[in-house]
Amino acid sequence: MDGNKTMKRIAHRIALAMVAIAAAGTSINALSATEVVQPLPASYEVQNDASLPKFQPDADFSATTDEQFGEAIDGGVASWYGPGLAGRPTASGEAFNPTELTAAHRTLPFGSLVRVSRGDQSVVVRINDRGPFHGNRVIDLSTAAAEKIGLRRAGAGRVELALLDS
């Protein structure tokens, strides 16, 4: 494809986006460079910040019975996200740590505990982010949670969700 035609298409798309922003009542000048997400350096490591709350379960969830897991709420495809987003803020405001048993869900309140089951394996996660916003997926798991139910290697898979009684 001709480079000039490509540039014209890009310019046209930018113009359409500017019109859409203006129509929504948002000034383009209101957007600042600080709002643009910058990629993390490859050497970035998750910092332990004492000011961030850490999830400490009161009990060993692996030893609980099915009656203690609350009501089944959903089922569908789960995926996972991990090291590339380590340290970035989640929708709840805490830094994402792929080694914690956390997850993103579109509507459940932050702090909700959810049992995610895949076949005969299950894990309890705490909701601390919003998503997934890709396809028909119902939950995005941290790397550690995906590993616990054998989903990390598969990338995505069918799961059942149950909301724990808090």
Order of alpha helices (4+ residues) and beta strands (2+ residues): alpha-beta-beta-beta-beta-beta-alpha-beta
